[in-house]
Amino acid sequence: MVEKSDFQKRLMQIGIDGILSASIAMGNRLQLFQALAKVGSEDKPATPAEVATESGCKERYVKEWLSVMATADLITVTEDEKFYIKKEHVEDLAGDVNISIDSFLPICMKVYDQLCQVFKKEGPFGLNYSEYTDFYVAMADFSEAMHRKHLISDLIPALGGNVKERLEQGGMMCLDVGCGKGFQAALLAQNFPKSNFTGIDVTLEAVHLANQQRKDNGETYENLAIIQMDGAKMDADWTNKFDLVTIFDACHDQMRPDLCLKEIHRVLKPGGVFGMVEQEFGSAALEFCELRDEGGSRVKVEVTNFGKSVFALETFL
């Protein structure tokens, strides 16, 4: 038997991890990790039937899913085929942030066939943003999970310029570009009721979902509006309108980020503040290779007056 090279093993592992990632995404979507964390523990492991009952899923399928997670060493299985999540891993698996990234895999695979056609010389020029049907949901959930704990307590004070105090005093006009489901805008509106907030997103479905969620949750903030609008082509009447403009994890998603930033500059009042949360890297492949070797990602909070960076905060998460 010929021994596989390290490179061959890596190729095989990539394929296995891809399937595993899809299984993690399924568990996240069906709340299976949360169900297991609720009914099982190291002192009292749970049966597949208990997890199935808690999650509202079929026992036979839940058992197979639990076995996959145990084989991947994400959860623990006992000799009598019961399962639990180690205490130190509960927050990672049943929390919000660390496994939400896996949700992007099934979303991207939905357009697999269409994208193969786009690659061909005679194929379409590209895909419409709307074809990535649930991307805005996954991105919004991911962004919300990252920023929920830090937006009010860390980011807003870090903007400087007495922004927090001015928001509390009231009268500030604020805009969130690429707001998705509107979590950040809604949280700001809730915490600073004397100031006014507008969220815009190019995806109509995201705007509808944002407004429906506010309605379902009984969140009728009079100081908040979520509307559909392209960040690269904002309302002509908005020139010098806003005291504060924010964009969370969305600048790189714009078709023309340069036009979006020009528009932000236009709608900001003189002396206004622009706060951006964005990955700190460009498009060079070598840079991504170096980032890979570092073993992580760089997140940067940037406040700029368009030409001079007045504040930068590395990875506050």
VENLIN-V941314 format. One record per backbone hydrogen bond with DSSP energy under -0.5 kcal/mol. NH is the residue of the N-H (numbers start at 1). CO is the residue of the C=O. E is the energy in kcal/mol with one decimal. If there is no record, write none. Layout:
((NH	CO	E) (NH	CO	E))
//
This chain:
((9	5	-2.4) (10	6	-2.1) (11	7	-2.3) (12	8	-2.2) (13	9	-2.5) (14	10	-2.3) (15	11	-1.7) (16	12	-2.1) (17	13	-3.0) (18	14	-1.9) (19	15	-1.8) (20	16	-2.5) (21	17	-2.8) (22	18	-1.8) (23	19	-1.8) (24	20	-2.4) (25	21	-2.4) (26	22	-2.0) (27	23	-2.2) (28	24	-2.4) (29	25	-2.6) (30	26	-2.5) (31	28	-0.8) (32	27	-2.4) (33	27	-0.7) (35	31	-2.0) (36	32	-2.5) (37	33	-2.5) (38	34	-1.6) (39	35	-2.2) (40	36	-2.2) (41	44	-1.2) (46	83	-3.2) (51	47	-2.0) (52	48	-2.7) (53	49	-2.4) (54	50	-2.2) (55	51	-2.2) (56	52	-1.6) (57	52	-1.8) (62	58	-2.3) (63	59	-2.6) (64	60	-1.4) (65	61	-2.3) (66	62	-2.8) (67	63	-2.1) (68	64	-2.1) (69	65	-2.3) (70	66	-2.3) (71	67	-2.6) (72	68	-1.8) (73	70	-1.5) (74	69	-2.6) (75	69	-1.0) (76	84	-2.9) (78	82	-2.6) (81	78	-1.7) (83	46	-3.0) (84	76	-1.9) (89	86	-2.2) (90	86	-0.8) (90	87	-0.9) (93	89	-2.3) (94	90	-3.3) (95	91	-0.9) (100	97	-0.9) (101	97	-0.6) (102	99	-1.2) (103	100	-1.3) (104	101	-1.5) (105	102	-1.3) (106	102	-0.6) (107	103	-0.9) (108	104	-2.5) (109	105	-2.2) (110	106	-0.8) (110	107	-0.7) (111	108	-1.1) (112	109	-1.5) (115	111	-2.8) (116	112	-1.9) (117	113	-1.4) (118	114	-1.8) (119	115	-1.9) (120	116	-0.8) (120	117	-0.5) (123	120	-1.8) (131	128	-1.8) (132	129	-1.4) (133	131	-1.8) (135	132	-1.6) (136	132	-0.5) (138	134	-2.1) (139	135	-3.1) (140	136	-2.1) (141	137	-2.5) (142	138	-2.5) (143	139	-2.8) (144	140	-2.7) (145	141	-2.4) (146	142	-1.8) (147	143	-2.2) (148	144	-2.1) (150	147	-0.7) (151	147	-2.5) (154	150	-2.2) (155	150	-2.6) (156	151	-2.2) (158	154	-1.6) (159	155	-0.9) (159	156	-1.1) (160	157	-1.3) (163	160	-1.8) (166	162	-2.6) (167	163	-2.7) (168	164	-2.2) (169	165	-2.2) (170	166	-1.8) (171	194	-2.5) (174	172	-0.6) (174	196	-2.5) (175	244	-2.5) (176	198	-2.8) (177	175	-0.5) (177	246	-2.8) (178	200	-1.2) (179	200	-2.5) (182	179	-2.4) (186	182	-2.5) (187	183	-2.7) (188	184	-2.4) (189	185	-2.3) (190	186	-2.2) (191	187	-2.0) (192	188	-2.1) (195	192	-1.8) (196	172	-2.9) (197	223	-3.1) (198	174	-2.0) (199	225	-2.9) (200	176	-2.4) (201	227	-1.4) (204	202	-0.7) (207	203	-1.7) (208	204	-2.7) (209	205	-2.5) (210	206	-2.5) (211	207	-2.4) (212	208	-2.5) (213	209	-2.7) (214	210	-1.9) (215	211	-1.9) (216	212	-3.1) (217	213	-2.3) (218	215	-1.2) (219	214	-3.1) (220	218	-1.2) (221	219	-0.8) (224	221	-1.1) (225	197	-1.6) (227	199	-2.7) (227	225	-0.5) (229	201	-1.5) (233	230	-2.0) (238	235	-1.9) (239	236	-0.7) (240	266	-2.6) (241	238	-1.6) (241	267	-1.2) (242	267	-2.8) (243	173	-2.4) (244	173	-1.7) (245	273	-2.4) (246	175	-2.8) (247	275	-1.7) (248	177	-0.5) (249	247	-0.6) (249	277	-2.6) (253	250	-0.9) (254	250	-0.5) (254	251	-1.4) (257	254	-0.6) (259	256	-0.5) (260	256	-2.0) (261	257	-2.5) (262	258	-1.9) (263	259	-2.1) (264	260	-2.3) (265	261	-2.2) (266	262	-1.8) (267	263	-2.4) (268	264	-1.4) (269	242	-3.2) (272	269	-2.7) (273	243	-2.5) (274	304	-0.5) (275	245	-2.6) (276	302	-2.5) (277	247	-2.2) (278	276	-0.5) (278	300	-1.8) (280	298	-2.2) (281	279	-1.4) (288	284	-1.3) (289	285	-2.0) (290	286	-2.3) (291	287	-2.2) (292	288	-2.5) (293	289	-2.0) (294	290	-1.3) (295	291	-0.8) (295	292	-1.0) (296	291	-1.3) (299	297	-0.5) (300	278	-2.2) (301	313	-2.5) (302	276	-2.7) (302	300	-0.6) (303	311	-2.2) (304	274	-1.2) (305	308	-1.8) (310	303	-1.9) (310	308	-0.6) (311	303	-1.3) (313	301	-2.0) (315	299	-3.6))
//
